Amino acid sequence: MQTHKIQKIESSKYKGLVYNLEVENDHSYLTESLTVHNCDPTRSEGKFFDVDRIDADLKKCRLPIRKIGDTKYWFNWLSHHRYGLGADTSEGVGLDSNALSVFNFTTGDLVATNHSNTIKPELFAHELKRVGTEYGECIVAPEINNMSGGIVIVTLKNIYNNIFRATDRTKIKEVETLQLGWHTNARSKPQMFMDFRRDYNDGLVHIYDEAVLKEMKSYQNVDLQESRKAGPVTRHFDLLVSCCIAWAMKNEGDKINKVSVSYNDI
């Protein structure tokens, strides 16, 4: 038998369909020299979300009422409702995806989403501004864990006035910091995911976007511990992260909407 040494191993990014040759009750395969095992994360015992609830919601999914570019809309703006937008930022242009989610906190509905790996951070900032303005100049919270997040913030702060600003809760009296944007860290990530899961399981969150529900179905407990900078092997949940950030904005009180409420609209 002829053998060859491995000369080089390189990581590459791929987005698309992956096919599984499934054998009943087993996912193991024999090759000439290896035993291979396929893992389906949606069947794992370490699921983070209630998969039965997700399966029920997947049956209720529906097409968006309209679409502008990559942004899909399930509900229009209501002036007497409260909204918040969360964004997972990335380099785009064929790399990781930029994603945004908008929640109506009055009803718990996910009203709009955007998921694209072709848009540049600077242009994504303008999309955040456009969508945020559509929903009453709602609070916008872009994630700032990487260079692309910084680019988004630098661009956005010159064109939009209602950007999330972190609060220092370590003081006796809470103090708003100068830091613009949402920082996902060892403290904030578990908190935002746990809060989102609790409210979803309690029926307070309503999602009609199939892509979001599929990311939730694949999410596992181990993913909660995984660093956002773990390298090319990291599994990405861009839409889900943007949802969790957006849902966290429900606690921002009077900062949520800049547009004042008209009593004629109530």
C-alpha positions in Angstrom: 0.0 0.0 0.0 1.4 3.4 -1.0 1.5 6.0 1.8 1.9 9.8 1.7 2.9 12.2 4.4 0.6 15.1 5.1 2.5 18.2 3.9 0.3 21.0 5.1 -3.0 21.5 6.9 -5.0 24.8 6.4 -8.2 26.0 7.8 -10.8 27.5 5.4 -14.2 29.1 5.9 -17.2 27.6 4.3 -20.9 28.5 4.4 -23.4 26.2 2.8 -25.0 22.7 2.9 -23.2 19.8 4.6 -24.5 16.4 3.8 -24.6 13.4 6.2 -24.7 9.8 5.1 -26.8 8.6 7.9 -27.0 5.0 9.2 -29.9 4.1 11.5 -28.9 4.2 15.2 -25.2 4.9 14.3 -23.2 7.7 12.8 -19.9 5.8 12.5 -18.1 5.0 9.2 -15.1 2.9 8.3 -12.6 4.1 5.8 -9.4 2.3 4.6 -7.5 3.6 7.7 -9.9 5.5 9.9 -13.1 5.2 11.9 -15.1 8.4 11.4 -18.0 9.6 13.6 -20.5 12.3 12.5 -22.1 14.4 15.3 -25.4 16.0 14.8 -25.6 18.9 17.4 -29.4 19.0 17.2 -29.5 15.5 18.7 -26.9 16.1 21.4 -27.9 15.6 25.0 -26.1 18.9 25.9 -28.7 21.1 24.2 -29.0 24.6 25.7 -32.5 25.4 24.6 -35.7 23.4 24.8 -35.7 21.5 21.5 -39.3 20.4 21.7 -40.4 24.0 22.0 -38.2 25.0 19.1 -39.6 22.2 17.0 -43.1 23.5 17.8 -42.1 27.0 16.8 -40.5 25.8 13.6 -44.0 24.7 12.5 -45.3 28.2 13.1 -42.6 29.9 11.0 -43.8 32.2 8.3 -42.4 34.3 5.5 -41.4 37.9 6.2 -44.0 40.5 5.2 -41.3 42.4 3.3 -37.6 42.4 2.6 -35.1 45.3 1.9 -31.7 44.0 0.9 -30.8 41.3 3.4 -33.1 42.7 6.1 -36.3 40.7 6.6 -39.3 42.2 8.4 -42.0 40.2 10.2 -43.8 43.2 11.8 -43.9 46.9 11.2 -43.2 49.7 13.7 -45.8 50.7 16.2 -45.1 54.1 17.7 -46.4 53.2 21.2 -44.3 50.0 21.5 -40.7 49.7 22.8 -37.9 48.3 20.5 -34.3 47.3 20.7 -31.7 46.2 18.2 -28.7 44.0 18.8 -25.9 43.3 16.3 -23.1 40.7 16.0 -20.3 42.4 14.0 -17.8 40.8 11.7 -15.4 41.6 8.9 -17.9 40.4 6.3 -16.8 40.2 2.6 -17.0 36.4 2.5 -15.8 35.9 6.1 -18.0 35.6 9.2 -21.4 37.1 9.0 -22.7 40.4 10.3 -26.2 39.9 11.8 -28.8 42.1 13.4 -32.0 41.4 15.3 -34.8 43.7 16.4 -37.3 42.9 19.2 -40.6 44.5 20.1 -40.3 44.4 23.9 -44.0 45.2 24.3 -45.1 42.0 22.5 -41.9 39.9 22.7 -41.9 39.5 18.9 -38.7 39.3 16.9 -39.7 41.8 14.2 -36.7 42.0 11.9 -33.4 40.2 11.2 -30.4 40.6 8.9 -27.7 38.0 8.2 -25.0 38.6 5.6 -21.3 37.6 5.2 -20.8 40.0 2.2 -21.4 43.4 3.7 -18.5 45.4 5.0 -18.5 46.8 8.6 -18.8 50.4 7.4 -21.9 49.6 5.3 -23.3 47.4 8.1 -23.2 50.5 10.4 -25.4 52.3 7.9 -27.8 49.4 7.8 -28.0 49.5 11.6 -28.8 53.2 11.4 -31.5 52.6 8.7 -33.2 49.8 10.6 -32.9 51.5 14.0 -34.5 54.6 12.6 -37.4 52.5 11.1 -38.2 51.3 14.6 -38.5 54.6 16.3 -34.8 55.4 16.6 -34.6 52.5 19.0 -31.5 51.7 21.0 -28.8 49.9 18.9 -26.2 47.7 20.5 -23.4 46.5 18.2 -21.0 43.9 19.7 -17.5 45.4 20.0 -15.4 42.3 20.6 -13.3 42.7 17.5 -11.8 45.2 15.1 -14.9 45.1 12.9 -17.0 46.1 15.9 -14.8 49.1 16.4 -15.2 50.1 12.8 -19.0 49.8 13.2 -19.0 52.0 16.3 -16.8 54.7 14.8 -19.1 54.9 11.7 -22.3 54.6 13.6 -21.6 57.2 16.2 -21.4 59.9 13.5 -24.8 59.0 12.0 -27.0 57.7 14.9 -27.7 59.1 18.3 -29.1 56.2 20.3 -26.2 53.7 20.7 -26.0 51.4 23.8 -23.6 52.7 26.4 -22.4 50.3 29.1 -23.3 50.9 32.7 -20.7 50.2 35.5 -22.7 48.3 38.2 -19.7 47.7 40.4 -20.2 51.1 42.1 -22.6 51.8 44.9 -24.5 54.0 42.5 -24.7 52.7 38.9 -22.7 54.9 36.5 -23.0 55.1 32.7 -19.6 54.7 31.1 -18.1 56.2 28.0 -18.0 52.8 26.3 -20.3 52.6 23.3 -21.4 49.2 22.1 -22.0 45.8 23.7 -18.9 43.8 25.1 -19.5 40.1 25.2 -17.3 38.7 28.0 -17.1 35.9 30.6 -19.7 37.8 32.7 -22.1 39.2 30.1 -22.3 36.2 27.7 -23.7 33.7 30.2 -26.1 36.3 31.6 -27.5 37.3 28.2 -27.9 33.7 27.0 -29.5 32.6 30.3 -31.9 35.5 30.3 -32.9 34.9 26.7 -33.4 31.1 27.3 -35.5 31.8 30.4 -37.8 34.2 28.7 -38.1 32.0 25.6 -39.0 29.0 27.7 -41.5 31.1 29.6 -43.2 32.1 26.3 -42.2 35.7 26.5 -40.2 35.6 23.2 -41.9 34.8 19.9 -39.7 33.9 16.9 -40.9 33.3 13.3 -37.5 33.3 11.6 -36.6 29.7 10.7 -32.8 30.6 10.6 -32.8 31.9 14.2 -34.7 28.8 15.5 -32.2 26.5 13.7 -29.3 28.2 15.3 -31.0 27.8 18.7 -31.6 24.1 18.0 -27.9 23.5 17.3 -26.6 25.5 20.3 -25.1 23.4 23.0 -24.1 24.0 26.6 -20.4 23.7 25.6 -20.9 26.6 23.1 -21.7 28.9 26.1 -18.2 28.3 27.4 -16.5 28.7 24.0 -14.5 31.9 23.5 -15.6 34.2 20.7 -11.9 34.2 19.7 -11.4 30.5 19.6 -10.2 30.5 15.9 -11.5 28.9 12.8 -12.9 25.8 14.5 -15.4 28.0 16.4 -19.0 27.3 15.5 -20.7 30.6 14.8 -24.2 31.6 15.9 -24.3 35.1 14.5 -28.1 35.5 14.4 -28.5 34.0 17.9 -25.9 36.3 19.4 -27.6 39.3 17.9 -30.9 38.1 19.3 -29.5 37.7 22.8 -27.9 41.2 22.7 -31.1 42.7 21.4 -33.2 41.1 24.1 -30.8 42.4 26.7 -31.7 45.9 25.7 -35.2 45.4 27.3 -33.6 46.6 30.6 -32.4 49.9 29.2 -35.6 51.8 30.3 -36.1 55.3 28.8 -33.0 54.9 26.5 -34.8 52.3 24.4 -36.7 54.7 22.0 -35.8 58.3 21.1 -39.0 59.0 19.3 -41.6 60.3 21.8 -45.0 58.6 22.2 -48.1 60.3 20.9 -51.1 59.8 23.1 -53.2 59.6 19.9 -51.3 56.4 19.0 -52.2 54.6 22.2 
